[in-house]
Amino acid sequence: MIREKKLNEAVMECYIRLYKASVPSVDFNDLIKNAKINEQGQKEIPYNDYLIDFDLETEIINGIIKEYKIGKFYANRFKATIYLGCSPKYKLKE
């Protein structure tokens, strides 16, 4: 389905931008390529090794939603996928 393909592309682009903006900065494609495979055959991304400011993450996510013209109905699904997926962990406010 075209919508699914578009959402999957948006998710990948979002992770690429989030990890590029994280500390330390890293290429998400390299993380995928070098990821260890667990017992279920899934790639394990070490997301706890990378930090990102929550406000910056929100800005990137909203930018992707706007850029990919993701409607309101799918925007909530998209956000849930990113927040509950393998995005970098948040920096604590000081």
DSSP file with accessible surface (Angstrom, degrees, kcal/mol):
  #  RESIDUE AA STRUCTURE BP1 BP2  ACC     N-H-->O    O-->H-N    N-H-->O    O-->H-N    TCO  KAPPA ALPHA  PHI   PSI    X-CA   Y-CA   Z-CA
    1    1 A M     >        0   0  171      0, 0.0     4,-2.1     0, 0.0     5,-0.2   0.000 360.0 360.0 360.0 137.9    0.0    0.0    0.0
    2    2 A I  H  >  +     0   0  147      1,-0.2     4,-2.6     2,-0.2     5,-0.2   0.917 360.0  53.6 -62.2 -42.1    1.3    3.4   -0.9
    3    3 A R  H  > S+     0   0   89      1,-0.2     4,-2.6     2,-0.2    -1,-0.2   0.919 108.8  49.7 -61.3 -42.5    0.5    5.0    2.4
    4    4 A E  H  > S+     0   0   64      2,-0.2     4,-2.6     1,-0.2    -1,-0.2   0.922 111.0  49.7 -61.8 -42.7    2.4    2.3    4.3
    5    5 A K  H  X S+     0   0  135     -4,-2.1     4,-2.3     2,-0.2    -2,-0.2   0.928 111.6  48.6 -62.4 -44.0    5.4    2.8    2.1
    6    6 A K  H  X S+     0   0   62     -4,-2.6     4,-2.3     1,-0.2    -2,-0.2   0.920 112.4  48.1 -63.2 -43.4    5.3    6.5    2.6
    7    7 A L  H  X S+     0   0    9     -4,-2.6     4,-2.5    -5,-0.2    -2,-0.2   0.910 110.9  50.8 -65.1 -41.0    5.0    6.1    6.4
    8    8 A N  H  X S+     0   0   98     -4,-2.6     4,-2.3     2,-0.2    -1,-0.2   0.903 110.6  49.0 -63.5 -40.3    7.9    3.6    6.5
    9    9 A E  H  X S+     0   0   93     -4,-2.3     4,-2.5     2,-0.2    -1,-0.2   0.909 111.3  50.2 -63.7 -41.3   10.1    6.0    4.5
   10   10 A A  H  X S+     0   0    0     -4,-2.3     4,-2.5     2,-0.2    -2,-0.2   0.900 109.3  51.4 -64.9 -40.5    9.2    8.8    6.9
   11   11 A V  H  X S+     0   0   20     -4,-2.5     4,-2.6     2,-0.2     5,-0.2   0.945 111.8  46.5 -62.0 -47.5   10.0    6.6    9.9
   12   12 A M  H  X S+     0   0   72     -4,-2.3     4,-2.4     1,-0.2    -2,-0.2   0.929 113.1  48.8 -62.1 -44.4   13.4    5.7    8.5
   13   13 A E  H  X S+     0   0   53     -4,-2.5     4,-2.3     1,-0.2    -1,-0.2   0.899 110.4  52.4 -62.6 -38.3   14.1    9.4    7.6
   14   14 A C  H  X S+     0   0    0     -4,-2.5     4,-2.9     1,-0.2    -2,-0.2   0.944 109.6  47.4 -63.9 -47.3   13.1   10.4   11.1
   15   15 A Y  H  X S+     0   0   15     -4,-2.6     4,-2.6     1,-0.2     5,-0.3   0.905 109.8  54.4 -61.5 -39.5   15.5    7.9   12.8
   16   16 A I  H  X S+     0   0   44     -4,-2.4     4,-1.8    -5,-0.2    12,-0.2   0.944 113.3  41.9 -58.2 -46.3   18.3    9.1   10.5
   17   17 A R  H  X S+     0   0   77     -4,-2.3     4,-1.8     2,-0.2    -2,-0.2   0.882 113.0  53.2 -70.8 -38.3   17.8   12.7   11.5
   18   18 A L  H  X S+     0   0    0     -4,-2.9     4,-0.6     1,-0.2    -2,-0.2   0.934 112.2  43.8 -63.0 -45.5   17.3   11.9   15.2
   19   19 A Y  H  < S+     0   0    0     -4,-2.6     7,-1.6     1,-0.2     3,-0.4   0.845 110.6  55.1 -72.0 -29.6   20.5    9.9   15.4
   20   20 A K  H  < S+     0   0  152     -4,-1.8    -1,-0.2    -5,-0.3    -2,-0.2   0.881 112.5  44.2 -66.7 -34.5   22.4   12.5   13.4
   21   21 A A  H  < S+     0   0   39     -4,-1.8    32,-0.2    -5,-0.1    -1,-0.2   0.511  99.3  98.0 -87.0  -4.4   21.2   15.1   16.0
   22   22 A S  S  < S-     0   0    5     -4,-0.6    30,-0.2    -3,-0.4    -3,-0.1  -0.233  84.2 -85.8 -80.9 171.2   22.0   12.9   19.0
   23   23 A V  B    S+A   51   0A  77     28,-2.7    28,-2.3     1,-0.2     2,-0.1  -0.986 122.4  27.7-120.0 117.8   25.1   12.9   21.2
   24   24 A P  S    S-     0   0   77      0, 0.0    -1,-0.2     0, 0.0     2,-0.2   0.668 103.8-132.2 -71.5 156.1   27.2   11.2   20.0
   25   25 A S        +     0   0   79     -2,-0.1     2,-0.3    -4,-0.1    -5,-0.2  -0.502  34.3 171.7 -74.4 141.4   26.1   11.7   16.5
   26   26 A V        -     0   0   32     -7,-1.6     2,-0.6    -2,-0.2    -4,-0.2  -0.990  39.4-107.6-150.6 153.5   25.9    8.5   14.4
   27   27 A D    >>  -     0   0   73     -2,-0.3     4,-1.7     1,-0.2     3,-0.5  -0.764  24.5-151.6 -83.1 116.9   24.6    7.4   11.0
   28   28 A F  H 3> S+     0   0    4     -2,-0.6     4,-2.3   -12,-0.2     5,-0.2   0.859  95.4  59.3 -60.0 -34.7   21.5    5.3   11.6
   29   29 A N  H 3> S+     0   0   79      1,-0.2     4,-2.5     2,-0.2    -1,-0.2   0.886 104.7  50.3 -62.7 -36.0   22.1    3.3    8.5
   30   30 A D  H <> S+     0   0   69     -3,-0.5     4,-2.4     2,-0.2    -1,-0.2   0.880 107.4  54.2 -67.1 -38.5   25.5    2.2   10.0
   31   31 A L  H  < S+     0   0   17     -4,-1.7     4,-0.5     2,-0.2    -2,-0.2   0.923 111.5  44.7 -59.9 -43.3   23.7    1.2   13.2
   32   32 A I  H >< S+     0   0   41     -4,-2.3     3,-1.0     1,-0.2    -2,-0.2   0.936 113.2  50.3 -65.9 -45.6   21.3   -1.0   11.3
   33   33 A K  H 3< S+     0   0  148     -4,-2.5    -2,-0.2     1,-0.2    -1,-0.2   0.873 119.3  36.7 -61.8 -37.3   24.1   -2.5    9.2
   34   34 A N  T 3< S+     0   0  119     -4,-2.4    -1,-0.2    -5,-0.1    -2,-0.2   0.316  88.5 129.0-100.1   7.7   26.2   -3.3   12.3
   35   35 A A    <   -     0   0   17     -3,-1.0     2,-0.2    -4,-0.5    10,-0.1  -0.331  59.9-118.7 -67.4 144.1   23.4   -4.3   14.7
   36   36 A K  E     -C   44   0B 167      8,-0.7     8,-2.7     1,-0.0     2,-0.5  -0.538  24.4-126.1 -77.1 149.2   23.5   -7.5   16.5
   37   37 A I  E     -C   43   0B 100      6,-0.2     6,-0.2    -2,-0.2     2,-0.0  -0.841  24.1-147.4 -98.9 129.2   20.8  -10.1   15.8
   38   38 A N    >   -     0   0   23      4,-2.9     3,-2.1    -2,-0.5    -1,-0.0  -0.201  36.6 -84.2 -86.6-175.5   18.9  -11.4   18.9
   39   39 A E  T 3  S+     0   0  172      1,-0.3    -1,-0.1     2,-0.1    -2,-0.0   0.752 128.7  54.2 -61.7 -27.5   17.4  -14.8   19.5
   40   40 A Q  T 3  S-     0   0  131      2,-0.1    -1,-0.3     1,-0.0     3,-0.1   0.370 120.5-107.1 -87.7   4.0   14.2  -13.8   17.6
   41   41 A G  S <  S+     0   0   51     -3,-2.1     2,-0.3     1,-0.3    -2,-0.1   0.639  76.2 136.9  81.4  13.9   16.2  -12.7   14.5
   42   42 A Q        -     0   0  112      1,-0.0    -4,-2.9     0, 0.0     2,-0.3  -0.706  58.1-115.9 -95.9 146.7   15.6   -9.0   15.2
   43   43 A K  E     -C   37   0B 110     -2,-0.3     2,-0.6    -6,-0.2    -6,-0.2  -0.625  25.8-142.9 -77.7 136.2   18.3   -6.4   14.9
   44   44 A E  E     -C   36   0B 100     -8,-2.7    -8,-0.7    -2,-0.3    -1,-0.0  -0.907   9.7-160.1-106.1 116.0   19.1   -4.7   18.2
   45   45 A I        -     0   0   24     -2,-0.6     2,-2.5   -10,-0.1     3,-0.2  -0.826  19.4-133.6 -94.3 126.5   19.8   -1.0   18.0
   46   46 A P    >   +     0   0   53      0, 0.0     3,-2.0     0, 0.0     4,-0.2  -0.320  43.3 158.4 -78.9  64.6   21.8    0.3   21.0
   47   47 A Y  G >   +     0   0   99     -2,-2.5     3,-1.5     1,-0.3    42,-1.2   0.768  63.2  67.3 -63.7 -24.6   19.5    3.4   21.5
   48   48 A N  G 3  S+     0   0   87      1,-0.3    -1,-0.3    -3,-0.2    39,-0.0   0.648  89.6  66.6 -70.9 -12.0   20.4    3.9   25.1
   49   49 A D  G <  S+     0   0  106     -3,-2.0     2,-0.4     2,-0.0    -1,-0.3   0.493  96.8  65.0 -84.0  -3.4   24.0    4.8   24.0
   50   50 A Y    <   -     0   0   31     -3,-1.5    39,-1.6    -4,-0.2     2,-0.4  -0.958  66.2-158.0-128.0 139.8   22.7    8.0   22.3
   51   51 A L  E     +Ab  23  89A  60    -28,-2.3   -28,-2.7    -2,-0.4     2,-0.3  -0.903  10.8 176.2-118.2 145.0   21.1   11.1   23.8
   52   52 A I  E     - b   0  90A   1     37,-2.0    39,-2.1    -2,-0.4     2,-0.2  -0.995  36.4-107.3-145.1 144.1   18.8   13.7   22.3
   53   53 A D     >  -     0   0   47     -2,-0.3     4,-2.6   -32,-0.2     5,-0.2  -0.533  27.8-132.9 -67.3 134.2   17.0   16.7   23.8
   54   54 A F  H  > S+     0   0   85     37,-0.5     4,-2.6     1,-0.2     5,-0.2   0.896 105.6  51.3 -59.0 -41.7   13.3   16.0   23.9
   55   55 A D  H  > S+     0   0   92      1,-0.2     4,-2.2     2,-0.2    -1,-0.2   0.902 110.6  48.7 -64.9 -38.2   12.4   19.4   22.4
   56   56 A L  H  > S+     0   0   56      2,-0.2     4,-2.5     1,-0.2    -2,-0.2   0.917 110.7  51.0 -66.6 -41.2   14.8   18.8   19.5
   57   57 A E  H  X S+     0   0    0     -4,-2.6     4,-2.8     1,-0.2    -2,-0.2   0.941 110.4  49.1 -61.0 -44.8   13.3   15.3   19.0
   58   58 A T  H  X S+     0   0   32     -4,-2.6     4,-2.8     1,-0.2     5,-0.2   0.907 110.4  51.5 -60.9 -41.0    9.8   16.8   18.9
   59   59 A E  H  X S+     0   0  137     -4,-2.2     4,-2.1     2,-0.2    -1,-0.2   0.919 111.4  46.9 -62.8 -43.6   10.9   19.4   16.4
   60   60 A I  H  X S+     0   0   25     -4,-2.5     4,-2.3     2,-0.2    -2,-0.2   0.935 113.0  49.1 -64.8 -45.5   12.4   16.8   14.1
   61   61 A I  H  X S+     0   0    0     -4,-2.8     4,-2.4     1,-0.2    -2,-0.2   0.943 112.7  46.8 -60.2 -48.2    9.3   14.6   14.3
   62   62 A N  H  X S+     0   0   69     -4,-2.8     4,-2.2     1,-0.2    -1,-0.2   0.868 110.4  54.1 -64.3 -34.4    7.0   17.4   13.6
   63   63 A G  H  X S+     0   0   32     -4,-2.1     4,-3.0    -5,-0.2    -1,-0.2   0.902 108.7  48.2 -64.7 -40.8    9.2   18.5   10.7
   64   64 A I  H  X S+     0   0    0     -4,-2.3     4,-2.9     2,-0.2    -2,-0.2   0.916 109.4  53.2 -65.3 -42.4    9.0   15.0    9.2
   65   65 A I  H  <>S+     0   0   22     -4,-2.4     5,-2.5     1,-0.2     4,-0.3   0.930 114.7  41.8 -58.3 -44.2    5.2   15.0    9.6
   66   66 A K  H ><5S+     0   0  176     -4,-2.2     3,-1.0     3,-0.2    -2,-0.2   0.936 115.2  49.6 -69.0 -46.1    5.0   18.3    7.7
   67   67 A E  H 3<5S+     0   0  101     -4,-3.0    -2,-0.2     1,-0.3    -1,-0.2   0.894 116.9  40.3 -61.9 -41.2    7.6   17.3    5.0
   68   68 A Y  T 3<5S-     0   0   47     -4,-2.9    -1,-0.3    -5,-0.2    -2,-0.2   0.385 108.2-126.0 -90.1   3.6    5.9   14.0    4.3
   69   69 A K  T < 5 -     0   0  167     -3,-1.0     2,-0.6    -4,-0.3    -3,-0.2   0.914  39.8-179.9  51.8  51.3    2.4   15.5    4.5
   70   70 A I      < -     0   0   12     -5,-2.5    -1,-0.2    -6,-0.2    -2,-0.1  -0.738  22.6-129.8 -84.8 120.2    1.3   13.0    7.0
   71   71 A G     >  -     0   0   37     -2,-0.6     4,-2.3     1,-0.1     5,-0.2  -0.086  25.3 -96.9 -66.9 169.0   -2.3   13.7    8.0
   72   72 A K  H  > S+     0   0  190      1,-0.2     4,-1.3     2,-0.2    -1,-0.1   0.878 121.2  53.4 -55.8 -43.8   -3.7   14.0   11.5
   73   73 A F  H  > S+     0   0  160      1,-0.2     4,-0.8     2,-0.2    -1,-0.2   0.941 117.7  35.8 -60.3 -46.2   -4.9   10.4   11.7
   74   74 A Y  H  > S+     0   0   54      1,-0.2     4,-2.8     2,-0.2    -1,-0.2   0.716 104.5  72.7 -82.1 -20.1   -1.6    9.0   10.7
   75   75 A A  H  X S+     0   0   10     -4,-2.3     4,-2.8     1,-0.2     5,-0.2   0.911  97.2  49.3 -61.8 -41.3    0.5   11.6   12.5
   76   76 A N  H  X S+     0   0  114     -4,-1.3     4,-2.3     2,-0.2    -1,-0.2   0.909 112.2  48.1 -65.3 -39.5   -0.5   10.0   15.9
   77   77 A R  H  X S+     0   0  106     -4,-0.8     4,-2.2     2,-0.2    -2,-0.2   0.918 112.1  50.0 -64.1 -42.9    0.5    6.6   14.6
   78   78 A F  H  X S+     0   0    3     -4,-2.8     4,-2.2     2,-0.2    -2,-0.2   0.940 110.7  48.7 -61.4 -49.0    3.8    8.0   13.3
   79   79 A K  H  X S+     0   0   64     -4,-2.8     4,-3.2     1,-0.2     5,-0.3   0.914 110.8  50.7 -59.5 -43.8    4.6    9.7   16.6
   80   80 A A  H  X S+     0   0   45     -4,-2.3     4,-2.5     1,-0.2    -1,-0.2   0.910 108.2  53.1 -61.8 -40.6    3.8    6.5   18.6
   81   81 A T  H  X S+     0   0   62     -4,-2.2     4,-0.7     2,-0.2    -1,-0.2   0.925 115.2  40.6 -60.3 -43.6    6.1    4.5   16.2
   82   82 A I  H ><>S+     0   0    0     -4,-2.2     5,-0.8     2,-0.2     3,-0.6   0.963 117.6  45.3 -71.5 -51.9    9.0    6.9   16.8
   83   83 A Y  H 3<5S+     0   0   69     -4,-3.2    -2,-0.2     1,-0.2    -3,-0.2   0.868 122.4  37.0 -62.6 -36.9    8.5    7.4   20.6
   84   84 A L  H 3<5S+     0   0  151     -4,-2.5    -1,-0.2    -5,-0.3    -2,-0.2   0.510 111.9  71.2 -94.1  -4.2    8.0    3.7   21.3
   85   85 A G  T <<5S-     0   0   36     -4,-0.7    -3,-0.1    -3,-0.6    -4,-0.0   0.307 110.9 -58.7 -88.3-140.6   10.5    2.5   18.8
   86   86 A C  T   5S+     0   0   28     -5,-0.1    -3,-0.1     3,-0.0     3,-0.1  -0.080  77.1 143.5-103.4  36.3   14.3    2.7   18.8
   87   87 A S      < -     0   0    9     -5,-0.8   -37,-0.1     1,-0.1     3,-0.1  -0.346  61.7 -87.4 -71.0 156.2   14.7    6.5   19.0
   88   88 A P        -     0   0    2      0, 0.0   -37,-0.2     0, 0.0   -40,-0.2  -0.222  50.4-101.1 -59.2 154.4   17.6    7.8   21.1
   89   89 A K  E     -b   51   0A  97    -39,-1.6   -37,-2.0   -42,-1.2     2,-0.2  -0.380  43.5 -98.3 -76.0 161.2   16.9    8.3   24.8
   90   90 A Y  E     -b   52   0A  87    -39,-0.2     2,-0.3    -3,-0.1   -37,-0.2  -0.524  26.0-121.5 -83.0 145.3   16.2   11.8   26.1
   91   91 A K        -     0   0   88    -39,-2.1   -37,-0.5    -2,-0.2     2,-0.3  -0.627  33.9-117.3 -75.9 140.3   18.7   14.1   27.8
   92   92 A L        -     0   0  156     -2,-0.3     2,-0.2   -39,-0.1    -1,-0.1  -0.592  28.6-110.9 -78.7 141.8   17.5   15.1   31.3
   93   93 A K              0   0  138     -2,-0.3    -1,-0.1     1,-0.1   -40,-0.0  -0.499 360.0 360.0 -71.5 138.5   16.9   18.8   31.8
   94   94 A E              0   0  240     -2,-0.2    -1,-0.1    -3,-0.0    -3,-0.0  -0.592 360.0 360.0 -95.7 360.0   19.5   20.4   34.1
